[in-house]
Structures are given as structure tokens and as C-alpha cells.
Amino acid sequence: MDEYLERMYKNSKRHFYNKIEDHITNNKKMFIITANPETLMIAKKNELLNKILLSNIPIIVADGIGIIKAGKMLKMNFKERIPGIEIAIKLLDYSNKYSKRVYFFGATEEVMSGFVKKVQEMYPNIVITGAKNGYDNDKEKTFEEIINISPDIIFLGLGVPKQELLISEYYHKFNKGIFIGVGGTFDVLSGRKKRAPKMFIELNMEWLYRLFKEPWRFKRFF
Ligand code: UDP
């Protein structure tokens, strides 16, 4: 775990958001991984994800208090947690502010169409270049399509490690684009799945809330 933590981004949220904004306005490439302890545990067993996390390609942020705590124990000072869902929202804000072209890929068809509707209502300047569900299509083919479209921001909600492996496989073929694995964010932002109540988030207990709501995760977790 130490090597992963060493590699991770440790500065503040504000600094990170400035960095994203700079990348968006200057059309620079970026691959964002939002990691929680579960992500790191998967990487321990998955050689490909392990390689990605240890490479210099993605910027890996701490989405999860478990990471912050482990960092403290290892005397690595993470300024703060940066939840993946907040980064996704920030990316939508910037996309709207700068009228950027985005691509959404992942979740069920029902969730994706609900999500797209919300985005169209709330972010009128965003150009949606594509919105595909994460089930009934060939993922490799979809990525070939994304290469042709060359969007400014690509959101992948396929779960860990699928989303990270796909991004990493194709990243070098793009000249520009911000790529981010957003996990279940489409489900939450479409309104189909509740985000943990504010109290839980403030107590940094979001993971516990999710374990309560989705007990099958216990098995995956331990
Ligand atoms: N998903 C998908 N295609 C798949 C498997 C999963 O689109 O083949 C979606 C799923 O519908 C959900 C997301 O991936 O929207 C995974 O959410 P989860 O909260 O489990 O992600 P995590 O961040 O925990 O990996």
C-alpha cells in the first residue's frame, strides 16, 4: 500500500481544482483516478491496475478517509479528502463554463438517460458528444468512437478496475482530454441512488453508509 500512497496527490482540493481548470482551458491531457481503500485492495490483486497506479500516468486522488488515515500513520500528509463525486460535479461546472464537449459512458440505460436529462437542464452550455450505457455495447468499439470524436472530458462509470483499465488502454491514442473513472456517480447524480446524507459525509462515514445500503459490499471489502 505504501507505494500507492507515496504516488498519490496530497495537496488541497482548491489546488486540485485549479489544476483541472488549467488543463481544461489549455486542452491538456489528464487521467484522474479517485482512489479509496477498496481501489487499492483491488490493485494489490490486479496486476494491470497495480501497474497503472504505480506508473506516472494518472493523477490519483484520495477519495476516502481510509486513505487519509493510512497516510497519517505512514507520516504522509494528505491535506484533505477529495470525493470523486465532487470532482465529477466540478468537471461538469467547468465544462459548462467553457462550453466543452463531453462524453459519458457507463451505468444502465435508464440511469444514463436520466443523467443526460439532468445535465441538459442544469448545464445548458455543455455539448454532449455521446452518452452510452455501460452494458449493451462493445467497450472497445465505443472507445474507437470516442477517439474519433475526441471530446474534452470523458467520464467513465464502469466501476473499478474496468474504467481505469479501459482509459489506460486507449489514453495514448488521444491528443487531448480529461479522463476520469467515476464509478457509481451517474447513478447518484441521476437521482436513482442516494448519496450518503450530509451528516455521514461530514463524519467521513460515507463508506459505512454505503456498506449499510449495499451489504454485498462487505464481502468485496473484506
Ligand atoms: N457498470 C457498467 N457496466 C458494467 C459494470 C458496471 O456500466 O459492466 C456500472 C454500474 O451500473 C454502476 C457503476 O458501473 O453505475 C459501478 O458503480 P459502483 O458504485 O459499484 O462503482 P465503484 O466506484 O464502487 O467501483
Residues whose N, C-alpha, C, O or C-beta is under 5 A from the ligand:
A	BS01	UDP	G106 A107 T108 G134 Y135 G157 L158 G159 V160 G183 G184 D187
